[in-house]
Amino acid sequence: MATKLEGSGQPIGKQRSPSLSNFSSGIRGSWLGRNWQTVLLLTMMVFLALFVRSYFGYSISVDNGYLVSGGSDSYYHMRVIDHAVATGDHLVWDDMLNYPNGMRNPRPPLYDWSVAVAGMLLSTLTGLAVADAIGLSLIFSTAVWGALTVIPVYMLGKAAFGRKAGLLGAFIFALMAGHIERTVLSNADHDAMVLFFVVFSFYFLLRSLQSVNGTRWVNSWKDPRAIAAGLRAYLGTNQVSLIYAALGGVSVAAVGLIWTGYTYLLVIVLAYLLVQLLVDRFRNADSMGVLFPIAVFFGLAFLLMAPAYVSLDLVITWFDTPVILYLVGVVGGLMFVVTRDYPWTLVLPVLVAISIVAMVALSFLDPALLDSILSGQGYLVKSKLYSTISEAQAPLFSSLAMSFGMVTFWLALIGVGYAAVKAPKNLNPHFIFVVVWVAISIYMASSAARFVFNASPAFAVSAGWVLGLIIDRLRFDEMIKGLGTDHGGLWRTIKASVKVRHVLGILFIVLMVLLPNVWFALDAGIPSTLKTDYDAQIYKVMPDLLRPDDYDLENGTYWYLGAFSYGLTLPNEYWPAAWRWFSAQDAE
């Protein structure tokens, strides 16, 4: 029986331990205690994204020796990884490329080494053979990085438009077919890892722009003392902004150490910088608070990337041209900043004249460099050579729209249009950055199929924002509050609380947003080898109304599925069998 403390009416056995009480209070007051619901939802989204990307292709890939579906890139990554595991060195010069002359490995090392280290760690922890552990690490790499990208998409959406928009954008992204198709288990390429760090880099730049303190630091650019005092004032009040910019620079460096095409980040940010400089110029506002974070953002990235690019002999084209683009942007930005106090009617014509003279000079001195600057190294304006390959072709409109969701595609377009209309009333640099990022992503995705994948976070964030606005307008909170109040019986409570707009809103979200996106996600996650089997299973459970008359159950039909796919070529099929035979010829 519990006894009582002297002077207390509470039994000793019923008292809570002070340490337990303090622990509970600490948890409730901690970041996790305040945000556990968001953490739980994000965790569920990450696992949902991982399931869709890995479940359907796992058995067929693993059971056939870790088949990959990413084409020649995947196989070459495997070659580099095997060399790293066997020798402990990165494969820099490959005698088998451009055989018999050989050629340097054109891929930076971070992705290949992340797979190699993860595989060796898995082998150590589980006892798996190194070859099996490396195989698992390689085929899972794209699905894992693709699923983890849900997190920075949420963070960016929340920073730009609020928590609801961030969560909705992350959910839309988790089920976005245009992203799933390139991040399925077995894709075994670096794109998923690249996009993870791309979204993080944009998030940190956005937070840097949001954290700028002050609007005017240098009183006069003619007075050296005023310049020194202004720079000290800026550095003293904008440390948080510069830290965010530095974190973004680390993320950009990670992209550059995975993929030589990191220039596309530079192109997007410089396009934003130009827009922001012009907006500030017309408003007679100081652009220093925008220019300095961007200078740190890419300046640190280039410093971190330089040793790898120099040692791997990747400086020409892949490093020198981006650095020149960066310097052009910074110098041009400084010209806008230091001429802040002059009338724009004088400054802009002078700057345009200087730019024309510089371009004419470059057209004689280095035409290739001028072409790289004007075309954004081919990312905004395609070169003739690049336009000959399939990934550079514009996607069909139906493919473009379905890649982002039948309705969420239009929601994203509405979002960027609505944001552009709002921009004159909200000229904050971070808002303009989001508008420019989404607009350029839409343009790039519509101009080249390669960038449908890269544009998926922008479409998800924009669509999540608009969907959140629609949900707010429908006032579901009023419905929930009304259902919690007794109005004299169940039917009367429902009748008083649930309005026609609520019913139509739920039908719209379920039938036009959720159902198509889930269907396309499953379609994108199923390999073509198994597609007709799953299609037949769907046919069998469908009512007669939804069964086509000419469906071929025996030979298989693409009816319910087939808009998206990826291939896993089995060992007994034509080309693998041919290469296996060929490898055995002239063995002596």
Backbone torsions as a table, in degrees:
resi	resn	phi	psi	omega
1	MET	NA	138.7	-179.5
2	ALA	-74.0	135.2	176.1
3	THR	-96.1	172.3	-178.1
4	LYS	-113.4	144.8	173.4
5	LEU	-69.6	146.8	177.9
6	GLU	-62.6	129.9	-179.2
7	GLY	77.2	11.7	-179.9
8	SER	-133.3	141.1	178.1
9	GLY	-91.8	2.4	-176.2
10	GLN	-98.5	127.8	178.2
11	PRO	-60.7	144.1	179.6
12	ILE	-60.3	-41.6	-176.8
13	GLY	-66.3	-17.0	-177.8
14	LYS	-99.2	-5.8	-178.8
15	GLN	-73.0	141.2	174.7
16	ARG	-81.5	142.1	176.8
17	SER	-63.1	133.0	178.5
18	PRO	-57.0	-38.8	-178.6
19	SER	-66.6	-38.7	178.4
20	LEU	-66.6	-40.6	178.6
21	SER	-63.5	-43.1	178.5
22	ASN	-64.1	-38.0	179.5
23	PHE	-64.2	-44.2	179.8
24	SER	-63.4	-42.6	178.7
25	SER	-64.0	-39.0	179.1
26	GLY	-64.7	-40.1	178.8
27	ILE	-64.4	-45.2	-179.2
28	ARG	-62.7	-33.6	-178.6
29	GLY	-88.4	-6.1	-177.8
30	SER	-80.9	171.1	176.8
31	TRP	-59.7	-41.9	-179.4
32	LEU	-65.6	-39.0	178.8
33	GLY	-64.0	-34.3	-179.6
34	ARG	-82.1	-22.0	-172.6
35	ASN	-123.8	19.6	-174.3
36	TRP	-62.5	-32.9	179.9
37	GLN	-65.8	-42.4	178.0
38	THR	-64.5	-43.0	178.9
39	VAL	-60.8	-42.8	179.8
40	LEU	-63.7	-45.9	179.8
41	LEU	-62.8	-43.2	179.2
42	LEU	-64.7	-40.5	177.9
43	THR	-60.8	-43.6	178.0
44	MET	-62.8	-40.3	178.8
45	MET	-65.2	-40.8	179.2
46	VAL	-62.0	-45.0	-179.7
47	PHE	-69.8	-34.8	174.2
48	LEU	-61.9	-46.3	178.7
49	ALA	-61.7	-41.0	179.6
50	LEU	-66.1	-39.9	179.4
51	PHE	-61.2	-50.6	-177.3
52	VAL	-61.0	-35.3	-175.8
53	ARG	-83.1	-16.9	-171.7
54	SER	-123.8	-25.6	-170.5
55	TYR	-63.6	-49.3	-169.1
56	PHE	-73.7	-30.1	-176.9
57	GLY	-98.2	-3.7	-172.6
58	TYR	-60.9	-55.5	-172.9
59	SER	-62.4	-46.6	-175.9
60	ILE	-66.4	-30.7	178.0
61	SER	-76.1	-50.9	-175.4
62	VAL	-68.0	-41.7	-176.5
63	ASP	-69.0	-15.4	-179.6
64	ASN	-114.4	33.3	174.4
65	GLY	80.2	34.8	177.6
66	TYR	62.1	58.8	177.3
67	LEU	-62.5	145.5	177.2
68	VAL	-118.1	153.3	-176.6
69	SER	-117.5	4.5	-175.4
70	GLY	-88.5	9.2	176.9
71	GLY	77.2	-154.1	-174.5
72	SER	-63.0	-31.6	178.3
73	ASP	-59.4	-43.0	-179.0
74	SER	-62.9	-43.9	-178.8
75	TYR	-67.1	-35.7	178.8
76	TYR	-71.6	-35.9	173.5
77	HIS	-58.1	-41.3	179.5
78	MET	-62.9	-37.4	178.4
79	ARG	-63.8	-45.5	-179.8
80	VAL	-64.8	-40.9	-179.7
81	ILE	-65.3	-44.5	178.5
82	ASP	-59.8	-39.7	178.3
83	HIS	-64.9	-41.7	179.7
84	ALA	-63.8	-42.4	-179.5
85	VAL	-67.7	-39.9	-175.9
86	ALA	-74.6	-35.4	-172.4
87	THR	-113.3	-20.6	-174.5
88	GLY	79.0	7.3	-179.9
89	ASP	-120.9	155.9	175.6
90	HIS	-80.9	141.8	178.3
91	LEU	-78.5	104.0	-177.5
92	VAL	-95.0	-50.9	178.8
93	TRP	-110.5	125.8	-175.9
94	ASP	-116.6	114.1	179.9
95	ASP	-66.9	-20.6	-177.7
96	MET	-85.0	-15.3	173.1
97	LEU	-81.7	139.3	-178.8
98	ASN	52.7	40.3	-176.7
99	TYR	-58.1	138.4	6.8
100	PRO	-95.0	5.4	-175.1
101	ASN	-78.4	-27.6	-176.4
102	GLY	84.5	167.7	-177.4
103	MET	-165.8	153.7	177.0
104	ARG	-72.2	149.8	174.9
105	ASN	-68.8	118.6	-174.5
106	PRO	-82.7	2.9	-175.1
107	ARG	-103.1	128.1	173.2
108	PRO	-61.5	164.5	-163.8
109	PRO	-90.4	-14.9	-164.2
110	LEU	-62.7	-45.0	-178.6
111	TYR	-63.7	-49.0	-177.5
112	ASP	-61.0	-41.1	-179.2
113	TRP	-73.8	-29.8	176.1
114	SER	-65.1	-39.2	177.4
115	VAL	-67.9	-43.7	-179.0
116	ALA	-62.4	-47.6	-178.6
117	VAL	-66.1	-42.5	179.0
118	ALA	-62.7	-40.2	178.8
119	GLY	-65.8	-42.9	179.2
120	MET	-67.0	-36.3	176.1
121	LEU	-65.6	-42.0	177.7
122	LEU	-61.8	-40.4	178.0
123	SER	-63.2	-41.8	-180.0
124	THR	-65.1	-41.3	-175.3
125	LEU	-77.1	-32.2	-172.7
126	THR	-108.4	-15.9	-176.4
127	GLY	82.8	4.4	176.1
128	LEU	-62.9	150.9	172.3
129	ALA	-59.9	145.1	-176.5
130	VAL	-57.2	-40.8	-178.7
131	ALA	-62.1	-42.1	179.0
132	ASP	-68.1	-41.5	-179.8
133	ALA	-64.7	-40.5	177.8
134	ILE	-65.7	-40.8	178.1
135	GLY	-60.6	-45.0	177.8
136	LEU	-64.1	-43.6	179.8
137	SER	-60.1	-40.4	-178.4
138	LEU	-68.4	-49.8	-174.8
139	ILE	-71.5	-28.6	179.2
140	PHE	-82.2	-16.5	-171.9
141	SER	-57.4	-44.5	-177.3
142	THR	-69.1	-41.1	-179.5
143	ALA	-64.9	-40.7	-178.8
144	VAL	-67.6	-49.2	179.7
145	TRP	-64.5	-37.3	177.7
146	GLY	-63.0	-42.3	178.8
147	ALA	-68.3	-40.6	-179.1
148	LEU	-65.7	-22.3	-179.9
149	THR	-65.2	-16.9	173.6
150	VAL	-53.7	-36.8	-174.8
151	ILE	-66.5	-54.5	178.5
152	PRO	-66.0	-27.5	175.3
153	VAL	-63.3	-43.3	176.1
154	TYR	-61.7	-46.2	-177.2
155	MET	-61.7	-41.9	179.8
156	LEU	-68.1	-44.2	178.9
157	GLY	-62.5	-40.0	178.1
158	LYS	-65.5	-44.8	-179.4
159	ALA	-62.6	-34.8	-176.5
160	ALA	-83.2	-42.6	-169.2
161	PHE	-132.1	-2.0	178.6
162	GLY	111.9	168.1	-173.4
163	ARG	-61.9	-44.7	-177.9
164	LYS	-61.4	-45.9	178.4
165	ALA	-62.2	-38.3	178.9
166	GLY	-63.8	-44.6	-179.8
167	LEU	-66.7	-44.3	179.2
168	LEU	-64.7	-41.4	177.6
169	GLY	-62.9	-40.9	178.8
170	ALA	-64.5	-39.7	179.2
171	PHE	-66.9	-44.8	177.4
172	ILE	-60.0	-41.5	-179.8
173	PHE	-64.9	-40.5	-178.7
174	ALA	-58.3	-29.9	-176.9
175	LEU	-112.0	22.1	-176.4
176	MET	-85.8	115.5	-173.8
177	ALA	-61.1	-36.4	-179.6
178	GLY	-62.7	-26.2	176.0
179	HIS	-89.5	-40.0	-177.2
180	ILE	-60.9	-42.0	-175.3
181	GLU	-58.2	-27.5	-179.5
182	ARG	-103.3	1.3	-178.3
183	THR	-126.9	20.6	178.4
184	VAL	-70.7	154.8	170.6
185	LEU	-55.7	132.6	-179.7
186	SER	99.1	-13.3	178.6
187	ASN	-61.6	-40.5	169.5
188	ALA	53.2	44.5	176.0
189	ASP	-131.3	171.6	-171.2
190	HIS	-85.1	-6.0	-171.2
191	ASP	-58.5	-41.6	-177.4
192	ALA	-63.8	-42.5	178.8
193	MET	-66.8	-38.5	177.8
194	VAL	-59.5	-49.5	-175.1
195	LEU	-66.7	-31.7	175.7
196	PHE	-56.6	-49.2	-178.9
197	PHE	-76.3	-27.3	175.3
198	VAL	-61.8	-48.0	-178.8
199	VAL	-65.3	-39.4	176.9
200	PHE	-63.4	-39.5	-180.0
201	SER	-64.0	-42.0	177.4
202	PHE	-67.1	-35.5	177.3
203	TYR	-62.3	-47.3	-178.6
204	PHE	-65.8	-36.5	176.8
205	LEU	-66.0	-40.8	176.9
206	LEU	-60.3	-45.7	179.4
207	ARG	-65.5	-34.4	177.0
208	SER	-63.0	-44.4	179.5
209	LEU	-66.8	-34.8	178.6
210	GLN	-70.9	-22.9	-173.7
211	SER	-95.0	3.2	-179.4
212	VAL	-65.6	129.4	177.0
213	ASN	-106.9	126.8	179.0
214	GLY	98.8	163.5	179.4
215	THR	-129.4	-13.9	-178.8
216	ARG	-153.8	118.7	-173.6
217	TRP	-112.1	-41.7	-179.3
218	VAL	-97.6	117.6	-178.1
219	ASN	-68.3	-37.6	-179.4
220	SER	-149.3	124.9	178.5
221	TRP	-79.9	0.6	175.6
222	LYS	-89.5	-17.4	-174.2
223	ASP	-106.5	113.5	-179.9
224	PRO	-56.8	-37.4	179.5
225	ARG	-66.0	-40.8	178.3
226	ALA	-65.2	-36.0	178.2
227	ILE	-64.8	-47.3	179.7
228	ALA	-61.8	-43.8	179.7
229	ALA	-64.8	-39.7	179.7
230	GLY	-66.1	-40.8	178.0
231	LEU	-65.1	-39.9	176.8
232	ARG	-63.6	-41.8	179.5
233	ALA	-63.5	-41.5	179.3
234	TYR	-63.9	-48.7	-178.5
235	LEU	-65.4	-31.1	-179.6
236	GLY	-75.0	-24.1	-175.7
237	THR	-111.5	-3.0	-175.2
238	ASN	-127.2	33.0	179.4
239	GLN	-64.9	-39.1	179.3
240	VAL	-63.4	-43.6	179.0
241	SER	-60.2	-43.2	-178.8
242	LEU	-71.2	-31.5	176.0
243	ILE	-65.8	-44.2	175.8
244	TYR	-59.9	-41.8	178.8
245	ALA	-62.0	-39.6	178.8
246	ALA	-66.2	-40.8	176.7
247	LEU	-62.4	-39.6	174.8
248	GLY	-62.9	-37.8	177.3
249	GLY	-62.8	-38.0	176.2
250	VAL	-63.1	-40.5	178.2
251	SER	-65.2	-41.4	176.7
252	VAL	-62.3	-40.9	178.0
253	ALA	-61.5	-39.0	177.0
254	ALA	-61.1	-42.4	176.9
255	VAL	-60.4	-45.6	-179.2
256	GLY	-65.4	-27.5	178.2
257	LEU	-85.6	-0.5	174.3
258	ILE	-108.4	-39.2	-167.7
259	TRP	-142.9	129.1	179.3
260	THR	-72.4	-9.2	179.2
261	GLY	-86.6	19.0	179.9
262	TYR	-59.7	-12.6	-178.6
263	THR	-58.4	-24.0	-177.3
264	TYR	-65.7	-28.0	171.6
265	LEU	-64.6	-44.4	-179.8
266	LEU	-60.0	-41.3	-179.1
267	VAL	-63.3	-44.6	-179.6
268	ILE	-63.6	-45.6	-177.1
269	VAL	-68.5	-39.3	178.2
270	LEU	-67.5	-34.9	175.0
271	ALA	-63.4	-42.5	175.6
272	TYR	-61.8	-43.2	-178.7
273	LEU	-59.1	-42.1	179.1
274	LEU	-61.8	-45.2	178.5
275	VAL	-60.9	-45.3	-177.7
276	GLN	-65.4	-40.1	178.7
277	LEU	-61.9	-41.3	179.5
278	LEU	-67.8	-42.1	177.9
279	VAL	-60.2	-47.3	-179.8
280	ASP	-65.3	-35.7	-178.8
281	ARG	-64.8	-43.5	179.4
282	PHE	-68.7	-25.8	179.4
283	ARG	-93.8	-1.0	-174.8
284	ASN	56.3	37.5	178.6
285	ALA	-97.4	158.9	-179.0
286	ASP	-85.6	124.4	-178.9
287	SER	-93.3	4.0	-176.0
288	MET	-61.1	-36.6	-179.0
289	GLY	-68.4	-14.7	175.0
290	VAL	-97.1	-42.1	-175.6
291	LEU	-65.6	-44.4	-175.5
292	PHE	-64.0	-46.0	176.0
293	PRO	-59.3	-39.4	179.2
294	ILE	-67.7	-37.3	177.0
295	ALA	-62.3	-42.7	177.4
296	VAL	-68.0	-42.1	-178.0
297	PHE	-51.9	-54.6	-178.6
298	PHE	-88.4	-29.3	179.3
299	GLY	-60.4	-46.6	177.9
300	LEU	-65.4	-38.7	179.3
301	ALA	-59.4	-46.0	-180.0
302	PHE	-65.4	-37.2	177.2
303	LEU	-62.5	-41.1	-179.0
304	LEU	-72.2	-33.1	-178.5
305	MET	-80.7	-25.8	-170.7
306	ALA	-53.7	-48.9	-177.9
307	PRO	-57.6	-41.6	-179.1
308	ALA	-67.6	-44.3	-177.4
309	TYR	-68.2	-34.2	177.5
310	VAL	-70.1	-47.5	-176.7
311	SER	-67.5	-28.8	-179.9
312	LEU	-93.3	5.2	179.1
313	ASP	57.9	45.2	179.4
314	LEU	-113.2	20.0	-175.1
315	VAL	-70.2	-47.4	-176.5
316	ILE	-63.6	127.5	178.7
317	THR	76.1	-50.1	-171.3
318	TRP	-84.7	-16.5	179.7
319	PHE	-125.8	-43.4	-175.3
320	ASP	-67.7	-42.4	-180.0
321	THR	-65.1	-45.6	175.3
322	PRO	-59.3	-38.5	178.4
323	VAL	-63.5	-40.9	178.3
324	ILE	-64.1	-42.8	176.2
325	LEU	-58.3	-43.0	178.8
326	TYR	-61.6	-46.3	-179.5
327	LEU	-64.9	-38.4	176.5
328	VAL	-60.8	-43.2	179.0
329	GLY	-64.7	-43.7	-178.5
330	VAL	-67.7	-45.6	179.9
331	VAL	-64.1	-43.2	177.2
332	GLY	-61.7	-40.5	177.3
333	GLY	-63.9	-40.3	177.9
334	LEU	-62.4	-36.2	178.6
335	MET	-64.2	-36.4	175.4
336	PHE	-68.6	-39.7	-175.9
337	VAL	-67.0	-48.3	-173.9
338	VAL	-74.6	-16.4	177.3
339	THR	-100.5	21.0	-176.4
340	ARG	-52.8	-40.2	-171.8
341	ASP	-87.5	0.0	177.4
342	TYR	-93.7	153.1	179.5
343	PRO	-62.2	138.3	-179.0
344	TRP	-65.8	-25.4	177.3
345	THR	-64.6	-21.8	175.7
346	LEU	-93.7	-43.5	-172.7
347	VAL	-67.8	-48.3	-174.3
348	LEU	-62.4	-46.0	176.7
349	PRO	-60.2	-38.5	179.1
350	VAL	-64.7	-44.4	-180.0
351	LEU	-65.9	-38.8	177.0
352	VAL	-63.1	-41.9	179.1
353	ALA	-63.2	-43.5	178.3
354	ILE	-61.7	-41.6	-179.6
355	SER	-63.7	-41.8	-180.0
356	ILE	-64.3	-43.7	178.4
357	VAL	-61.2	-43.1	180.0
358	ALA	-63.8	-40.5	-179.8
359	MET	-68.6	-38.9	177.1
360	VAL	-63.1	-42.6	178.4
361	ALA	-62.9	-43.4	179.5
362	LEU	-65.1	-32.9	-179.1
363	SER	-62.2	-24.7	176.5
364	PHE	-93.2	-39.6	-174.3
365	LEU	-79.8	-43.2	-176.4
366	ASP	-153.3	80.2	-177.6
367	PRO	-59.4	-35.1	-179.2
368	ALA	-64.6	-40.2	178.3
369	LEU	-65.4	-41.2	177.9
370	LEU	-61.0	-42.7	178.9
371	ASP	-62.7	-39.9	178.5
372	SER	-63.9	-40.0	-179.4
373	ILE	-67.6	-46.7	-175.9
374	LEU	-70.6	-30.6	-177.9
375	SER	-97.5	2.0	-175.3
376	GLY	63.4	42.6	-176.1
377	GLN	54.5	34.8	175.0
378	GLY	89.4	-0.9	-176.9
379	TYR	-84.2	-30.5	178.0
380	LEU	-96.5	-35.2	176.3
381	VAL	-125.3	117.4	-174.6
382	LYS	-72.9	138.6	174.5
383	SER	-75.8	163.3	180.0
384	LYS	-62.9	-38.1	-179.7
385	LEU	-67.8	-47.0	-178.0
386	TYR	-63.7	-33.7	-176.7
387	SER	-70.4	-7.1	180.0
388	THR	-85.3	-13.9	-176.8
389	ILE	-94.9	157.7	-170.2
390	SER	-65.1	-38.8	-176.4
391	GLU	-68.2	-16.3	179.6
392	ALA	-87.1	-7.5	-179.5
393	GLN	-76.9	146.0	178.0
394	ALA	-65.7	135.2	179.2
395	PRO	-70.8	154.4	171.5
396	LEU	-61.1	147.2	-176.7
397	PHE	-60.1	-40.0	-179.7
398	SER	-62.2	-41.5	178.3
399	SER	-65.8	-41.4	179.3
400	LEU	-61.3	-48.5	-176.8
401	ALA	-66.4	-44.9	-177.3
402	MET	-70.0	-25.9	178.4
403	SER	-62.5	-29.2	-178.7
404	PHE	-107.2	2.5	-179.7
405	GLY	105.0	134.8	-173.3
406	MET	-56.5	-38.1	179.8
407	VAL	-106.3	-36.4	-179.3
408	THR	-63.7	-25.3	172.9
409	PHE	-58.7	-47.7	-179.6
410	TRP	-70.8	-34.4	176.5
411	LEU	-60.9	-39.4	179.3
412	ALA	-65.0	-42.1	178.3
413	LEU	-64.9	-41.5	176.3
414	ILE	-60.9	-38.8	-179.4
415	GLY	-61.5	-47.3	-178.3
416	VAL	-69.6	-34.0	176.1
417	GLY	-66.8	-43.7	179.1
418	TYR	-64.6	-40.4	178.7
419	ALA	-64.8	-39.1	178.6
420	ALA	-64.3	-37.0	177.6
421	VAL	-67.7	-37.5	-179.8
422	LYS	-75.6	-21.1	-172.2
423	ALA	-54.3	-42.4	179.8
424	PRO	-59.8	-25.6	178.4
425	LYS	-93.1	-8.8	-178.5
426	ASN	-138.6	80.3	-174.2
427	LEU	-92.2	25.1	175.7
428	ASN	-63.7	138.7	-178.1
429	PRO	-55.9	-38.9	-177.2
430	HIS	-67.6	-34.7	178.6
431	PHE	-69.0	-43.4	178.2
432	ILE	-62.7	-37.8	178.8
433	PHE	-60.2	-45.9	-179.6
434	VAL	-62.9	-43.0	179.7
435	VAL	-61.6	-45.7	-179.2
436	VAL	-65.9	-42.9	179.6
437	TRP	-59.3	-49.0	-178.8
438	VAL	-65.6	-42.9	-178.6
439	ALA	-62.8	-44.9	179.5
440	ILE	-67.1	-37.7	178.1
441	SER	-62.0	-41.5	177.7
442	ILE	-63.8	-43.3	178.6
443	TYR	-61.8	-46.4	-177.3
444	MET	-66.2	-39.1	179.4
445	ALA	-66.1	-36.7	-179.0
446	SER	-77.6	-19.3	-177.4
447	SER	-94.9	-23.0	-178.7
448	ALA	-150.1	130.7	-178.0
449	ALA	-60.5	-26.8	-179.5
450	ARG	-57.1	-32.9	-171.9
451	PHE	-96.2	4.6	171.8
452	VAL	-60.5	-44.3	178.6
453	PHE	-62.8	-47.9	-177.4
454	ASN	-64.6	-27.9	-177.1
455	ALA	-83.6	-8.5	-173.7
456	SER	-58.6	-40.5	177.2
457	PRO	-62.8	-38.8	-179.9
458	ALA	-64.7	-44.0	177.4
459	PHE	-62.6	-41.1	-178.4
460	ALA	-65.1	-44.5	-179.2
461	VAL	-64.2	-45.5	-179.2
462	SER	-65.5	-44.6	179.3
463	ALA	-65.6	-39.3	178.1
464	GLY	-62.3	-38.2	178.1
465	TRP	-63.3	-48.3	-178.3
466	VAL	-66.9	-41.2	178.1
467	LEU	-61.8	-38.6	176.2
468	GLY	-62.8	-40.1	177.0
469	LEU	-63.5	-39.7	178.2
470	ILE	-63.6	-44.8	179.7
471	ILE	-62.0	-40.6	177.5
472	ASP	-62.2	-41.3	-179.2
473	ARG	-66.7	-31.3	-179.9
474	LEU	-74.4	-15.5	175.5
475	ARG	56.3	54.9	176.1
476	PHE	-65.5	-23.0	178.0
477	ASP	-63.5	-35.1	176.6
478	GLU	-65.6	-40.1	179.2
479	MET	-63.3	-45.8	-179.4
480	ILE	-63.9	-42.2	178.3
481	LYS	-63.1	-40.8	179.6
482	GLY	-67.0	-38.1	179.0
483	LEU	-67.0	-22.7	177.7
484	GLY	-83.7	-1.3	-179.8
485	THR	-112.7	133.9	-179.8
486	ASP	-77.8	122.7	178.1
487	HIS	-110.2	22.5	178.3
488	GLY	94.1	41.2	179.1
489	GLY	121.8	158.5	-175.1
490	LEU	-62.1	-49.0	-176.3
491	TRP	-63.1	-42.8	179.5
492	ARG	-65.2	-36.5	178.2
493	THR	-64.6	-44.9	178.8
494	ILE	-64.0	-44.2	-178.1
495	LYS	-63.4	-37.6	-178.6
496	ALA	-76.7	-26.6	-172.1
497	SER	-99.2	-39.5	-174.1
498	VAL	-91.8	115.0	179.9
499	LYS	-96.9	167.6	179.1
500	VAL	-59.3	-39.2	-179.3
501	ARG	-62.7	-32.4	178.6
502	HIS	-67.5	-43.9	-179.8
503	VAL	-64.0	-47.2	179.3
504	LEU	-63.7	-38.2	178.7
505	GLY	-64.2	-43.2	178.8
506	ILE	-64.5	-43.3	178.6
507	LEU	-61.7	-41.0	178.7
508	PHE	-62.3	-47.6	-176.8
509	ILE	-65.7	-42.9	-176.3
510	VAL	-74.0	-49.5	-172.1
511	LEU	-83.3	-30.7	-174.3
512	MET	-103.8	-20.3	-179.3
513	VAL	-113.1	-59.8	-172.4
514	LEU	-67.9	-53.2	-175.1
515	LEU	-61.2	-50.9	179.5
516	PRO	-62.4	-40.3	-177.7
517	ASN	-67.6	-39.4	177.0
518	VAL	-65.0	-42.5	-179.2
519	TRP	-63.0	-47.3	179.2
520	PHE	-64.3	-35.1	179.4
521	ALA	-64.0	-45.7	178.3
522	LEU	-63.9	-40.8	178.5
523	ASP	-60.2	-44.6	-179.3
524	ALA	-68.2	-25.4	-177.4
525	GLY	-86.6	-10.2	-177.4
526	ILE	-96.9	125.6	179.3
527	PRO	-68.8	153.0	-177.6
528	SER	-60.1	-28.4	-179.7
529	THR	-61.1	-32.0	-177.4
530	LEU	-107.7	-0.5	-170.2
531	LYS	-61.1	-45.8	-176.7
532	THR	-67.6	-30.3	177.3
533	ASP	-65.0	-46.3	178.0
534	TYR	-67.3	-35.8	178.6
535	ASP	-61.5	-41.9	179.1
536	ALA	-65.6	-38.8	177.4
537	GLN	-62.4	-39.7	177.6
538	ILE	-65.2	-41.9	179.3
539	TYR	-57.2	-41.4	-175.8
540	LYS	-68.0	-27.3	-178.3
541	VAL	-96.4	-4.7	-179.9
542	MET	-78.4	147.2	172.7
543	PRO	-68.0	160.7	-176.9
544	ASP	-55.5	-32.2	-179.0
545	LEU	-60.2	-30.9	-175.8
546	LEU	-105.6	19.2	177.2
547	ARG	-108.1	122.5	177.0
548	PRO	-71.2	149.4	-177.3
549	ASP	-70.6	-30.9	-174.5
550	ASP	-97.8	23.2	-178.1
551	TYR	-69.2	132.2	-177.9
552	ASP	-102.8	94.9	-179.4
553	LEU	-70.2	-31.1	-174.2
554	GLU	-72.4	-45.8	-175.6
555	ASN	-98.5	-9.7	179.3
556	GLY	91.8	143.9	-177.4
557	THR	-141.9	140.6	169.8
558	TYR	-92.7	100.5	179.8
559	TRP	-125.5	-56.7	-180.0
560	TYR	-85.8	-25.3	-179.1
561	LEU	-123.7	167.2	174.6
562	GLY	123.8	-4.4	177.0
563	ALA	-68.4	-30.9	179.3
564	PHE	-129.7	152.0	178.9
565	SER	-170.9	169.9	171.1
566	TYR	-150.7	153.7	-172.7
567	GLY	-107.8	140.2	170.9
568	LEU	-123.0	102.9	-175.3
569	THR	-77.5	117.7	-176.7
570	LEU	-73.5	154.3	-175.7
571	PRO	-60.5	-25.8	-177.4
572	ASN	-90.7	3.7	179.3
573	GLU	-83.3	175.2	-164.5
574	TYR	-54.8	-60.8	-172.7
575	TRP	-68.3	-45.1	176.3
576	PRO	-58.5	-40.1	178.6
577	ALA	-65.4	-39.5	179.9
578	ALA	-65.6	-43.5	-179.9
579	TRP	-68.6	-34.8	178.3
580	ARG	-65.3	-41.0	176.1
581	TRP	-64.0	-44.2	-176.4
582	PHE	-63.7	-36.2	-178.4
583	SER	-67.3	-20.8	-178.9
584	ALA	-90.7	-6.4	-179.0
585	GLN	-79.6	148.5	178.3
586	ASP	53.3	36.9	-177.7
587	ALA	-64.4	-25.4	-179.0
588	GLU	-88.6	NA	NA
